[in-house]
Amino acid sequence: MTKFEPRDPDFIAKVRDSFSRQTAMQTLGAALGGIEPGVVEIEMPFRADFTQQHGFVHGGIITSILDSACGYAAFSLNSADTTVLTVEYKVNFLAPAKGDRFLARGEVVRPGATVTVCKGDVLAYDGGEEKLVATMLMTMMTMPNRSDLTG
């Protein structure tokens, strides 16, 4: 059951369109998973070129997919004439990012006209095992769409 109603009936197309223009996610090989009002998933396969010195996916890479998942969760609830920008976030790394693939799930905790609070997790899948590797709490600011801030 969905907790929130999107302000834009075409929110799925809006999220997909914006994500398709995000070259950072393309560079990471990340792909959209599920999209619901206030909840977005982003999947990313393991890549050796994203590891740190111990062979785990670097925290900055994990944070990138989680920031986007939370941002798109907030964006999914916005009206068509607005976009969002990250104001701040706090991340806790709970386990090494080791696995074949990673799933970032962002979820709106409280939507607002100006500020939206989101939470998110990254799960690592290694064979048949699932492990929580990071959790985030973040704040998004709603902005009017402008040519320099296209959704």
MILOVEX-804686 format. One line per 8 residues: number of its first residue (from 1); their letters; for each residue x, y, z of C-alpha. Coordinates in Angstrom, 3 decimals. Example, Ala and Ser with C-alpha at 12.3 -4.5 7.8 and 13.67 -1.06 7.14 Angstrom:
2
1> as> 12.300,-4.500,7.800  13.670,-1.060,7.140 .
REM end
This chain:
151
1> mtkfeprd> 0.000,0.000,0.000  1.339,3.412,-1.002  1.772,5.940,1.794  1.823,9.065,-0.412  -0.007,10.465,-3.417  2.178,11.922,-6.183  1.379,15.471,-7.313  2.204,14.516,-10.910 .
9> pdfiakvr> 0.177,11.655,-12.420  3.072,11.016,-14.834  5.595,10.646,-11.997  7.005,7.336,-13.296  7.779,8.787,-16.741  9.213,11.920,-15.077  11.565,9.854,-12.880  12.624,7.623,-15.798 .
17> dsfsrqta> 13.283,10.631,-18.040  15.371,12.422,-15.423  17.317,9.266,-14.563  18.088,8.660,-18.251  19.804,12.069,-18.361  21.922,11.459,-15.257  25.303,10.576,-16.714  26.775,9.826,-13.285 .
25> mqtlgaal> 24.403,6.872,-12.903  25.171,5.757,-16.468  28.880,5.819,-15.655  28.231,3.582,-12.634  26.174,1.153,-14.710  23.230,1.830,-12.403  19.665,1.141,-13.502  16.261,2.046,-12.139 .
33> ggiepgvv> 14.405,-0.727,-10.396  11.023,-0.216,-8.787  9.299,3.172,-8.809  6.352,3.881,-6.527  5.134,7.163,-5.059  7.824,8.064,-2.542  9.933,4.918,-3.113  12.618,4.368,-5.751 .
41> eiempfra> 15.145,1.574,-6.223  18.427,1.755,-8.110  20.452,-1.347,-8.929  24.175,-1.473,-9.672  26.375,-4.449,-10.566  29.753,-5.006,-8.932  32.678,-3.518,-10.867  36.285,-4.049,-9.820 .
49> dftqqhgf> 37.190,-0.520,-10.951  34.925,0.864,-8.189  36.724,-0.880,-5.340  38.927,0.623,-2.689  42.222,-0.839,-1.456  40.546,-3.753,0.381  38.498,-4.882,-2.621  35.143,-3.535,-1.412 .
57> vhggiits> 33.077,-1.080,-3.454  34.142,2.395,-2.361  31.813,4.201,0.046  31.540,7.157,-2.319  30.081,4.900,-5.016  27.620,3.341,-2.563  26.616,6.806,-1.363  26.092,7.986,-4.949 .
65> ildsacgy> 23.467,5.384,-5.772  21.779,5.906,-2.406  21.692,9.698,-2.821  20.033,9.236,-6.209  17.525,6.663,-4.936  16.444,8.997,-2.130  16.414,12.004,-4.442  14.204,10.252,-6.966 .
73> aafslnsa> 11.906,9.048,-4.182  11.369,12.709,-3.242  11.136,13.748,-6.905  8.403,11.152,-7.504  6.059,13.087,-5.203  6.744,16.542,-6.651  4.559,18.461,-9.050  5.618,18.597,-12.697 .
81> dttvltve> 6.945,22.158,-12.382  9.458,21.395,-9.594  12.653,19.457,-9.061  14.750,18.521,-6.011  18.297,19.028,-4.821  20.096,17.329,-1.957  20.610,19.650,1.015  22.340,17.217,3.366 .
89> ykvnflap> 22.707,13.589,4.268  24.140,11.320,6.908  25.370,7.849,5.994  26.253,4.939,8.211  28.295,2.144,6.641  27.253,-1.057,8.390  29.252,-3.698,6.509  31.814,-3.824,3.709 .
97> akgdrfla> 30.226,-3.317,0.282  30.992,-6.775,-1.083  28.703,-8.541,-3.514  27.733,-9.314,-7.087  25.186,-6.502,-7.166  23.828,-3.705,-5.010  20.327,-2.361,-4.490  19.735,1.167,-3.187 .
105> rgevvrpg> 16.211,1.827,-1.949  15.179,5.400,-1.167  11.966,6.188,0.652  10.251,9.424,1.636  9.734,9.757,5.369  8.013,13.148,5.263  7.207,15.105,2.105  6.948,18.863,2.249 .
113> atvtvckg> 6.377,21.861,0.031  9.976,23.033,0.522  11.831,20.275,2.396  11.413,16.499,2.111  13.087,14.026,4.446  14.065,10.626,3.065  15.721,7.469,4.310  17.488,4.798,2.347 .
121> dvlaydgg> 19.409,1.566,2.479  21.881,-0.243,0.255  21.745,-4.012,0.185  24.573,-6.151,-1.187  23.777,-9.474,-2.840  26.580,-12.019,-2.823  25.421,-15.297,-4.283  22.241,-16.058,-2.363 .
129> eeklvatm> 23.172,-13.891,0.607  21.698,-10.414,1.272  23.477,-7.943,3.539  22.663,-4.368,4.605  25.808,-2.327,3.893  24.701,1.307,4.289  21.822,3.380,5.585  21.140,7.077,4.968 .
137> lmtmmtmp> 18.964,9.870,6.280  18.734,12.872,3.953  17.038,16.178,3.328  15.915,17.294,-0.123  14.919,20.821,-1.098  12.143,21.404,-3.627  13.084,23.898,-6.323  11.132,25.369,-9.232 .
145> nrsdltg> 12.160,23.914,-12.587  14.602,26.270,-14.284  16.746,25.803,-17.342  19.800,25.362,-15.087  17.964,22.830,-12.864  16.174,20.497,-15.221  14.562,17.568,-13.361 .
REM end
